[in-house]
Amino acid sequence: MTDNFSNILNHLSYHVVYDPNLHDAIDYAASHGFHGIQIAIEVPRFSPERYSGNNRQAIRQHAEKTGVRIALHGPDDAASLFVSHPALVRGMHEYYRDVFKFGVDIGASLITIHIGQPAAFGRHAESPSEKIPYDDRPHYEAQLRKNLQWLCIECPENIILCVENYKLNDMILNVIDRFLESNQLFLCWDLAKNFDKDMNKNEVIESYFSERIGYIRQCHLHDIVPGFRSHQVIGSGDIDFYDYLQTLQHHPVLDYCIEVRPREMAFESLQNLNQMCQMYHEQMQQWRNIGVRETDTEIDAINLFERSNLRNHEFDNLKRAIRRNITYLECTHYLFFENIQKIIENIGKLQIKEQIYGCMIIEENRMKRIRDFEKCLHLWLDRASPENFQSDFCRQVFASLGKSNERKILLVRRLARRLNFILAWTSNQNSTDRSAAIADKFVDFDDLQEPETMDLKRMISHQFPDASEFEQHICENRPCHHKFFRHLDIIIKNIGAESWDRSKPARHRDGIERAAITQKYIDHLTSWLNRDPVNEETSQIFHALDKMDPVKEWLVMSLKKTLEVFVKNMRNIGEVSEQETR
């Protein structure tokens, strides 16, 4: 679900209607961040008969030079595919032959058409609402199929023919289905045409295009201001584009045409769309600590709540800062529950009262223990006598490592180097302002670029190829992990044994216990969201969160969802570990 929408932003075009000429339109597209143009050929000055062979070649060369793609948009009802009179059919055929040739000559790759409409008539108010005479429906359906078949045969191979969702009905949808299945015809989805002017959705069209999304090759983008009309600047109306764009970006859509006129408003729409896509991407990045890989309806609903209720909110920067704390939350952190409590208190006060702990900030008592491990490893490397130690801790480390040899020495040097890197890194971070050094989960303690570490890694790989598993475990052991020191003990014992024991230590109990405590937080947050009466168990969290408002509601929903995923992962790990230890 990590969406950057590059497939969409790299295929944006605008609708050429009021431009003075096509050369100027191509220049405008190239200089304003558009990747293509869609020419309204029903506009007289852009009609094919206005362009000679030389004119057409010049347009094609100019488009190729600037890297601007060309698409054509056919007329509305002027060339309806429902016409059946021989003279009208001949005229329609002649017109589309001219359009196709024009498209080939100027290098167009796509043509979108409107099917047109059969003759319809108003009726008396008390009569049935059907406007097309029932007995004429078979005739219209047959004629549409015949004309569409001719059009698909005549369309050049290097041009994709699309039908737009403009005044489509069940009869038309049934006819075009067969042409889609044979890949003779494709779809253009005008998202705004899913709705009427009052934002009532046409569920038939929505369902049809969603189910046939693999046939969509063009998408029209514009907004709707309810009660007014469509073709408004993107972002000025009520369409939430996210669900559509998030899905469409994974399909072979060739062109996303911004159908907002004039072109200056299309450019404003492009800028707004860029900002929207950036916002959509940032919304999904907020969930990166729970590793969401597939569409999640709960996350989509929370993101929609944010977009719908917190647009231009006065607490924008602050709510982002608190939301980042949720993103930085790690379920394996040794201060995981303290961090949850800090986040809840920050939400309640709508200010960052307490920064959460992350892997860049380690408490002094933990640092001291890491220094003790490092010191003992260096003493072992220096062949110090364990009898001289006053500390039982070092005697235990020496006993685990046993007698030295070349393999052990290299691995212990590597482990000591890792601990030295952790100490140097965290000491530097602990010395800075905590508000500036808030820990991001994704800052990795990667010491592999250190020259001394690289030398050690090469020596181990060259002399002891079978020791790669030791290297992996040394690198993956993070100082903020609640089992960091337990893992250190395991690494040291396995170095001493000169082989990696693949039987994992039993760990399901503490994973399940953590899940149980986390679930209590989830239950209490759920009660707050449901506005349940406060009781003795929930009073602490209810008091910390205080009164509900949209910002708090969004933040609590985000925290609750994050904790739910953590619990699921904890229980899965616990179940696997329990099975492995039986």
Order of alpha helices (4+ residues) and beta strands (2+ residues): alpha-beta-alpha-beta-alpha-beta-alpha-beta-alpha-beta-alpha-beta-alpha-beta-beta-beta-alpha-beta-alpha-alpha-alpha-alpha-alpha-alpha-alpha-alpha-alpha-alpha-alpha-alpha-alpha
